[in-house]
C-alpha cells in the first residue's frame, strides 16, 4: 500500500487509525502547508490483543468484537470532527493472528479501510513520523509496542534499514516476568534475550554524533514518570531526553513495587502497570546494546508516518519543520499578520547581525521565530503579549524544536519584555548562551518598537552602524522619536548609547470626519 495519505482538495480533516498489539489509537489531522499536521481529535482504546495470542494463534471472537466496538467509536469521533477520509492499519498482533483477516473483514464492513502491514513497513512509518518533527540527523529509532519492537537506522534524515523483533512489552512480560514484583533472575533472563535478539539482527552501535530516538507509549510513559520526578520546567514529552542513569532509576522504582503499588507512581498510565517493567527492560537493553547514553523521546510515530511518509523518502530539514510549525501555530490567532511578523523578523535579524555578529546560528534562528510569533500573545492580552507568546510557544507542542531550542525561544520572548530573569527555564539555557540570549531579546524589543512605527505594507529599510557616540540606527520612523525605555535597556546590555535617526517623514493621518 502507499503510505502517504492524500487529503481532500479542500484540506478537510482526515483520520488515521493504528490497531496495535496493546492499544488502538486514532488521530484526526489536518494537513497544513504540505507537510505539517494539525491534531484536531484523538482517541485511544486499550485492547491488549497480544495477550490473546499467549495460548493460541487466534484473537478470538471477544477480542475482535471489542476492537470493532472501538472502531465504531473512532468512526463517530472522526465524523464529529468533520473528517472526510480515513486510513487504518493493524500491526503485530493482527498480522500474527490466524483470524486476523476476520477483524479486517469486519472493519471493512464498518467502512474502515483497515490493512495489515508487516514489521518493516511499521518500522518505516514509525521512523518517518518520529524523525520528521525532531532535530535529529542520524542514528536509530525504536518502537517497543505490545507485541513487537521495531528498530530503524537513518542517516541524514533518510531511512537506511529496519528490523522487527518479538520484543513487545506485553509479549516479554508474559514470557519472562511471572512474579509480582518480578525477580532478579527473571529480569536477567529478559535482558539476555534482548541482547541476543539485537546481536542476531546484526544491529551496530551508534557512531559519534548519532542519536537514539524512542517511539511509542512505553517510552513516553517512562519519560513522563521521569519528568514528574525531576520537576522539569516544560511539560513536553516530545524531544525530552531520558538519560541512561535516570532510566535505570525509574526501572528500579517500578520493578521494586507490586503491580498494585506500581499504579500509584506519578506519571504512569495505570493501563500499563502490568507491562511497563518488561517494556522498560527492553528499552534499556536496546540503549545499552547500541551504546546510547540517552534516549530522545518522540511523541510522534506510526500514525504521523501514515499521514506523511512515502517509501524511501527522507524527512525535511529541522529548520524547515520548525518554520512551518511556528507559522501554523501563528495563523490560529486573528491578532497575527504574516507580513507584519515577517517585517519584524527581518528588522530583528538586521539588528542582531550588527549588534552581535558572533551570535550562534541557533540563537539567530530562535530570535527570528520569537519575532515571528510575538503577536499571538496579543490574543490573550496586549500589555503582556511577550509573556503570553512565550507561554503559548511552550504549550503548543511545536514540531522540530529541541527543548534547548524552546528554552532559548521562550527566554528571548520573556527577556524582551523588560524581564531579564529566566526563571525555571534557566536550566534549559546554558550559561555560555545567556549573554547572547539577552542581546537577542534586546534586538527583538528594538525591532518591535521600530515595526510598530512603520505603516502596514510599507518597506522597512534599516541601516546600523557603531559610532563613536553609540550604536546608530537609521530607520523610517517619526522624526525626533526617542525610545527611552528601549534606550535604557540597550545601555545596560551593550554599555553604549542607542541613537535613532529618522530617514523619512511618516504619513499624516487623515482627519476624522466632522458630524453633519
N, C-alpha and C positions, 0 to 999 in steps of 0.2 A: 504494500500500500504506500501511497505518497504520504510523507509525514507532515507536509505543510497543509495548513487549513486556509482556504481562500474564502474570507467572509463575504457577505453580501455587498454589492456595489455601494449601497447607501451607508456602509460602515455600521450596520446594525450589530448588536451583541451576538456572540456565538458561545456555545457551551462545549467544554472539554471534560470528559469523564475518564477516570482511571480506576479500574477494578483491580486492586492489589490483593496480595495474599493476606494482609492484616486488615485493611480497611478499603473502602471505596470513597473516592473524592470527586467532586465536580466543582469546576470554577467557570463562571460566566465572564468572558473577556470582551473588551472592545479593542480592536487593533488600531493604534494611532500612528500616523506618520510612517506607515510602512512596517515598522518592527517594534513599536513599544506597546506593551499590553497593559491596559487599564482593567483592574479587577472590579467587577460590578456585583457579583454574588459568589458565595462559597458554601459548600455543603459537604458533610462527611458522615459516613456510616461505618461503625466498627464491625466488620463481617467475620473476621477470623477464619477465612476459607482454608488457609493452610492447615489448620488444626483438624479439619475434616479428613485430611489425607493421611493422618497418622496410622490408622488401622486398615485402610483400604486405598484404592486408587480412584475413588469416586467422591464427588462433593456431596451427593445425596439430595433428595427432594427438599428437605428442610432448608439446607444452605442455599440451594437455587432459589427457593421461594423468598427467603429474606433478602437475597440480592435483588430479585425482581421488584420487591417492595421498595427497596432503596432507590432503584432506577425510576419507579413511579414517582417518588418524591422528587428526584432530581429533575425529571421532565417538568413537573409542576413549577419548581423554582425557576428553571430555565425560561419557561413560558412567561412566568411572572416578571422576569427581568427583561422581557422583550427579545429573547434570543430567537434568531431565525434559523439557525443551523446547529448541529451537534456532531462532534466527533468523539468516539469512545473506543478504548482499548482495554483488554484484560491481559494480565501478566502471569507470573509464575504459577500460582495455584490453579488457575483455569486452564493454562496450557498443559499442565501436568496431569489434570484430571481426565479420566476416561469418559466422563459425562460432561466435560466442559462444553462440548458442542450443543448440549441441551440448553445450557444457560444462554449461549449465543443466539440460538433459535428463539428462545423466549424473549430475549431483548429485542430482536428484530421485529417480532410481532407487536411489541410495545412501541415500536418506532425509533428505537435506539440502535444506531448502526454499529453495534459492538463488533470488534475484531480482536482476535488473539494474536499477540506479537511475540516473537522469540526473544531470547535473552540479549542477543547482540543489538537488536532494534531498540529494546528497552534501554540498554546502556547508552546508545547513541542519543536517544531522546533526553535522557537524564543529563548527559553531558551538555547538550546544547542549551537546555533550559537553565542549567546552573551557571555555566560559564558566560552565557550571553550577558548576564546582569552583574558580573563580578569583575573587578580589576585584576584578573589573573591572566598570565600569558601561556605558561607551560606547566605540565605536571600530570596529576592523576585525579580523577573523580571517583567516588564510590557512592553507592546507594544500597544500604542494608535495608531491605524490605522485610516482609514477613516470611516469605518462602525462599528467597534467593538474594544474593549480593551481586551487584553489577559493578565492574571497575572499568574505567576508560582512561587511556593515555591520550594526552593532547599536547600539541606543540604550536606555538604562535597562534593559539586560539582555534586550531584546526584539529579535528579528531584523527588520531593515528591508529587506534585499535581498541578492542573491547573484549572483556571476559565476563562470563556469568558463572557463578558457583553456588552450590546449595548451602548457603550460609545465612539464610534469613533468620530473623530474631525468633519467630515462632518455631521454626524448624529446629534450630540448635537448642533452644530452651527445652523443648520436648525430648530431644535426643540425649542431652548431656546433663541438664540441671534438674535432677529429680527431687533433691532435698529442699527444704524450706526453713531457713535460708540455704543457698547452695553451699556445698562443702568445698574445701580447698582442692581435693583430688578431682572433683567434677570440673572445677574451673580450669585446672591444669590440663585436663583432657581436652576441653574445648579449645583452649589456647593452642595446644599441639595440633589439633585438627585444622585450625585457621592457618597456622604456619605451613602445614603440609599442603593445603589447598593452594596457597599463594605460590609455593615453590613448584607445585605441579603445573600451575598455569604459566610459569615462566615469567612472572612479573618482576621487573627490575626495581632497584632502589631509585629514589629521586635523585636527580643531579642537582648541582648547585643552582640556586635560584628558582627551582621548580617547587610547586606547592601542591598540597593535598586538599581537595575540596570535598566536603561531606554533604550528601543529599539525603532527604527522607526524614520521616517522623522520628526515628530513633535518635539520630544525631541532633536534630532540633530540640528534642526533649532533654538530652544531656546538656546542650548549650544553655537551655532555659534554666535548668537546675543550677548550673554554674553561675549564670548571670544573676540569679536571685541571691546566691551565696556571697557574691562579691560586691553587691550594691553598685553594679555597673551604671554609669550615668545615662546611657541610652538604652531604651527598651527595644532594641533591634536585634533579631537573631540573624538576619541576612548580613553576611560579612563579619559576624562575630568570630573571633579567633580563640579556639579552645586548645590550650596547651596540653602537652602530654602529662605534665605534673598535675594539672587541675582535673584532667580526665581520670587519672588514677585515683585522685581523692574522691571524686564523685562515685566511681565504681566501688571503692572501699565502703563508702557510706551505704550505697544501695545493696551491695551484696551482704553486708553485715546485718540487714534487717529482714524480718519475716515479711511475707507479701502484704500482710495486713498493715504492718507499720510502715512499709515502703510507700503505701498510698498517701501517707501524710507528709512526704518530702515536698517542700515548696518547689513548684515548677513542674513536677511530674504529673503527666496525664494519668489518672487512675486506670484508664483502659490499658495502659502499657505496663502496669505493675508486675505482671507475670512474665513479661518478655524483655524488660528493659535491661536486666543484667546480662542475659545472653547476647542481645544486640550490642551492648556496650563492650563486651569482651571481644566480639568480632571486630568492632571498630578499632579497639585498642590494638588488636593483633595486626590488622591491616596497617595502621600507622607505624607500629614498631617494625614490621617487616620492610616497609619502604623507606624507613629512616626519617619519618616526619616528626618534627618537634612540636608541631601544632596543626590543627585542622581548621581550614576556612569554611565556615558553615554557610550553606546556601538554603534559602527558604524557597527557591525555585527548583523545578525538576521535570519529571516526565510530562506533566500537564502543560507547562510552558513550552517544553520542547515540541509537543504535538502541535501547538499553535504557531510555532515559529520555524521549525527546522526543515531543511531539505537534506537528503542523504549526501554526505560528503561536504556539506557546507562548513565554512568557518564562521565563528561568531564575529560580529563587527567590533571595532576597536572600543576600548573602555571610554575613551574621550567622546566618541560619537554617542554611545549609550547614555553617558551622563548628561550630555546636552539635550538629547531627545526626552529623557526622563524629566529633566527640570522644566523644559518647555511644556510638556504635557501637564505637569502639575500647575504651572502658571496659568494656562488657559482656562482652568476651572474657576478662576476668580475674575469677576467683572471689573475689578479695580486694576487689572493688569492689561497693559497695552504693549504689544510686541515692539513697535517702533520706538516707543519711549524707553523701554527696557534695553533695546539694542544700542540706542544712543548713549544711555548712561553707562553701559558696559564698555563702549568704545572710549568714552571720556576717562573712565577709571583705568583702563589699560594704558592709555597715553600718559596719564599722571604717574602710574606705577613704573612705567618704563623710565621716566625721567627721575623719579624720586628714589627708586631702589632697583637699579638695573641688575643687581646681583641676586635678586629675589628668586627662589626656586620656581621652576616651571609649574610645579603642582600648586603652589600658593597663588601664582598668577591666574591659573585656571579657576581656583576657588573664588578669587576676587571677581572674576567675570561672572561666575554663577551667582554670587551674592548680589551683584549689581543687577543681574537679570531678574532675580526672583523677589527683589525688595518690595515691590508694590503689592504682592499678595498679602503682606501684613496689614495693609490698609483696609482689607476686607473685615478685619477684626476691630482695629482702632487706628486712626491716622497717627495719633500722637505717640503711640508705642509701636509703630509699624516695623521698626528694626527688630525689636524683641519678638513680636508675633511672627515675623517672617522666619526668624531663627527657630521658633517653636514648631512652625509648620514644616520646615525642612526636616527636622528630626522625626516628626510624627508621620511623615508621608511615605516612608519606606522606599526611598528613591533607588533607582537601579544604577549600577555601575560604580557606586561610590564605596570606598573602604570606610571603616569607622574613623580612621585618622583623617580622611578627606572631609567627612561630615563634621568632625571636631573643628577642623580649620575653618570650614564654611560657616558654621554657626558662631564661632569665635569672632570672625570678621564682621558678621552682622551685628552681634551684641556690642562689640567694641566700637563700631561705627556710631552707636547711639550714646556716645559720651560715657560708656561704661567700660573701663579698662580691666575689669575683673573677668576672669574666665570661669569662676565658679566650679561646679562639678565637672564641667567639660575640660578643665585644665589638664586632667590626666590623659586626655587624648591629643594634646598639643605638646610635642617635645620642647624642652627648654630652649634648644637652639633655634626653634621656629618662632618663638613668641615675639621677639622684636620685629621680625618680618610680618607677622600677622597683625601687629599693632600698626605698622606702617601701611599695610594694605587696607586696614579699617579706616585709617585717616584719608587715604586716597578715595575710598568709597564715599566718605562723608562729603569731601570736597566735590567729587563728581556729581553727587546727588544735588548739592546746592547749586552747582552750575546748571545742571539739567533742568531744574525747576524754573530757571530764569530765561530759558530759550523756548520760543513758541513751538507748539506741536508741529512736526513735519519740517521744521527749519533745520538747515545744516548746523553743525556744531564744530566749526574749525577751532583748533586749540593749538597753542604753542607754549612750551615750558622751557624755562632757562634758569640755571643757577646764576644769580647776580651777586655782586659784592654785598649788596644790602639785604639779600634774601633770595627766596625762590619766587620767580615771576611767572604768572600765568596770564596769557593773553587769550581772551575769550569773548564771544558775543553776548555780553551781559550789560546791564544798565550802567551808564557812566556814574562813577562815584560810589558804586556798591562796595561795601566793606563788610565781609563776613566775620564779624567779631568773634562769635563762638568758635567757628572753624579756625580762625587765626590763632586763638589761644591754644586750641588743641594741637594745631600744626607746630606752634612754637615749642610746646612741651615734648613732642615726639621727635622733631627734626632739629631742634635747637637753633632755629633760624626764623626769620620773618616770612610771612606769606604776603606776596604783592600781587594784587589783582589789577589787570589793565583791560579796560573795555575797548574792543576793536571795531565796534559799530554801534549805532544807536538802535534801541529797541522800538518795536512798533507801538504806536499810540492807540489805546483802546478807543473805540467809538463811544460817544456819549450816550447815556441812557435816553430813550425817547421821552419827551415831555408828555404828560397826560393831556388829552383833548380838553 
